[in-house]
C-alpha cells in the first residue's frame, strides 16, 4: 500500500480585486486674501465715509439731516471694517461740540438711537446676509417702541413720537442695510464664481 500524500491540496487563488480609481480630492476653497488694493479701498472708503459723517454732524443743519446721515453712514461705514462702524457710532455725539445747538431732547434721543445702532452692528458682525432682517427688526422695534411709550414714561419726551423723527430714523436704517445687503450679495456671487473656477481647474489638472 502506498502512503497517502501528505502535501496539502493547492487552494484556489481568489480573483484579484480591482481597485476603483479614486477621484482627485478637490482642495478646500480658500477665502479671498486681502490684497493691498482691496485693503487700500477699505481704508479710503472707511475714512471718506467717516469724513462725510463728521461734516454733517458738525456743520449747521436740521436735526433730521443729522439723524439720517448718522444712522445710514454708520451702517455703511461698518461695511468697510468693524471699527469704522463703531467710530461712526461715536461721531453721533459730535453735534454737541458744533456751533449749532442740538435739539432740546437730543440728549435722550442720542443714547436711545445709539443703543439701537450698536445692536445693529453687533448682529451684523454675527453672521452674513441672513442676519440683516434681524438687525432691521431690532432697530425698528426700538424706534417704534419709543414712539408709543416715550410720552407714557415722561410727558416731555415728545420728539420720539414725532412722525418726522420716526420716518427719518427708519428710512436711514433701510438705506444703510440695503447697501449692506447689496455688498454682501455681490461678494457672495464673486466667491461662488471663484470656487467653481477653482474646482474646474482641479478637475482638469
C-alpha positions in Angstrom: 0.0 0.0 0.0 1.2 3.4 -0.8 1.2 6.1 1.9 -1.2 9.0 1.3 0.3 12.1 0.0 0.8 14.5 2.9 1.2 17.6 0.8 -1.8 19.9 1.2 -4.0 20.4 -1.8 -3.5 23.7 -3.6 -6.1 26.3 -2.6 -7.8 28.3 -5.4 -6.4 31.8 -5.6 -9.2 34.4 -5.1 -9.7 36.7 -8.0 -7.8 39.9 -7.8 -9.9 42.8 -6.7 -10.0 45.6 -9.0 -9.4 48.9 -7.2 -11.6 51.8 -8.2 -9.8 54.8 -9.4 -10.1 57.4 -6.8 -11.2 60.8 -7.9 -8.7 63.5 -7.1 -9.6 65.3 -3.9 -10.6 68.8 -4.5 -8.7 71.4 -2.5 -10.8 73.3 0.0 -11.9 76.7 -1.2 -9.8 79.4 0.4 -11.4 82.7 1.1 -10.0 85.6 -1.0 -6.9 87.1 0.5 -6.9 90.8 1.3 -4.8 92.2 -1.4 -3.1 95.6 -1.0 -5.5 97.1 -3.4 -8.5 95.8 -1.5 -7.0 97.0 1.8 -6.5 100.4 0.3 -10.0 100.6 -0.9 -11.3 99.6 2.5 -9.1 102.3 4.1 -10.2 105.1 1.7 -13.8 104.1 1.8 -14.0 104.0 5.6 -12.1 107.3 6.0 -14.2 109.1 3.4 -17.5 107.8 5.0 -16.3 109.0 8.4 -15.3 112.4 7.0 -18.7 112.9 5.3 -20.5 111.9 8.5 -18.3 114.3 10.6 -19.1 117.1 8.1 -22.9 116.6 8.5 -22.7 116.3 12.3 -20.5 119.5 12.7 -22.0 121.9 10.1 -25.3 123.7 10.7 -28.3 121.7 9.6 -31.7 120.5 10.7 -31.8 117.6 13.1 -33.5 115.2 10.6 -30.4 115.6 8.3 -28.1 114.8 11.3 -30.2 111.8 12.2 -30.4 110.4 8.7 -26.7 110.8 8.0 -25.7 109.4 11.3 -27.7 106.2 11.1 -27.2 105.5 7.4 -23.5 106.3 7.3 -22.8 104.4 10.5 -24.2 101.2 8.9 -22.4 101.9 5.6 -19.1 102.6 7.4 -19.3 99.3 9.1 -19.1 97.5 5.7 -15.5 98.7 5.2 -14.4 97.3 8.6 -15.8 96.8 12.0 -14.0 99.6 13.8 -15.2 102.2 11.2 -18.8 101.5 12.2 -18.1 102.0 15.9 -16.2 105.2 15.3 -19.2 106.4 13.2 -21.4 105.5 16.1 -19.4 107.7 18.4 -19.5 110.6 15.9 -23.2 111.0 16.7 -22.1 113.0 19.7 -20.0 115.4 17.6 -23.0 117.7 17.3 -22.6 118.7 20.9 -19.4 120.5 20.0 -20.7 122.1 16.8 -21.8 125.8 16.6 -25.4 124.7 16.2 -27.3 123.7 19.4 -28.8 120.2 19.0 -32.5 119.7 19.6 -33.7 120.1 23.1 -34.4 116.3 23.5 -31.3 115.2 21.6 -29.7 114.1 24.9 -32.4 111.4 25.2 -32.6 110.5 21.5 -28.9 110.1 21.0 -28.4 107.2 23.5 -31.6 105.5 22.5 -30.9 105.6 18.8 -27.2 104.9 19.5 -28.2 101.8 21.5 -30.3 100.5 18.6 -27.5 101.2 16.2 -25.0 99.3 18.4 -27.3 96.4 18.4 -27.5 96.5 14.6 -23.7 96.5 14.3 -23.4 93.5 16.7 -26.0 91.5 14.8 -24.3 92.3 11.5 -21.0 91.0 12.8 -22.5 87.8 14.0 -23.3 86.4 10.5 -23.8 87.0 6.8 -26.6 88.1 4.7 -29.4 86.4 6.6 -28.8 88.2 9.9 -29.7 91.6 8.3 -33.5 91.1 8.8 -33.0 90.5 12.5 -30.9 93.7 12.7 -33.7 95.6 11.0 -36.3 94.1 13.3 -34.3 95.1 16.4 -33.8 98.7 15.2 -37.3 99.2 14.0 -38.7 97.7 17.3 -36.7 100.2 19.4 -37.8 103.2 17.2 -41.4 102.3 17.1 -41.4 101.4 20.8 -40.0 104.8 21.7 -42.8 106.4 19.7 -45.5 104.5 21.6 -44.2 104.6 25.1 -42.0 107.7 25.4 -44.7 110.1 26.5 -46.1 107.5 28.9 -42.7 107.3 30.6 -42.1 111.1 30.5 -44.7 113.6 29.2 -41.9 115.9 28.0 -40.4 113.3 25.6 -42.4 114.3 22.5 -39.6 114.0 19.9 -39.8 110.2 19.7 -43.4 110.4 18.8 -42.7 112.9 16.0 -43.6 111.3 12.7 -40.6 113.1 11.0 -38.3 111.6 13.6 -39.6 108.0 13.1 -39.8 108.3 9.4 -36.2 109.7 9.2 -34.8 107.1 11.5 -36.4 104.2 9.7 -35.5 105.4 6.2 -31.9 105.8 7.3 -31.9 102.2 8.6 -33.3 101.0 5.3 -30.7 102.8 3.3 -27.8 101.5 5.3 -29.0 97.9 5.4 -29.8 97.9 1.7 -26.3 99.0 0.9 -25.0 96.2 3.3 -27.2 93.6 1.6 -26.1 94.6 -1.9 -22.5 94.4 -0.9 -22.9 91.0 0.7 -24.8 89.6 -2.3 -22.1 90.8 -4.7 -19.4 89.3 -2.5 -21.3 86.0 -2.3 -21.6 85.9 -6.1 -17.9 86.6 -6.6 -16.9 83.9 -4.1 -19.2 81.3 -5.7 -17.6 82.0 -9.1 -14.1 81.8 -7.7 -15.0 78.5 -6.0 -16.3 77.0 -9.3 -13.3 78.1 -11.2 -11.0 76.5 -8.6 -13.0 73.2 -8.7 -12.9 73.2 -12.5 -9.2 73.8 -12.6 -8.6 70.9 -10.1 -10.7 68.5 -12.2 -9.0 69.4 -15.4 -5.5 69.1 -13.9 
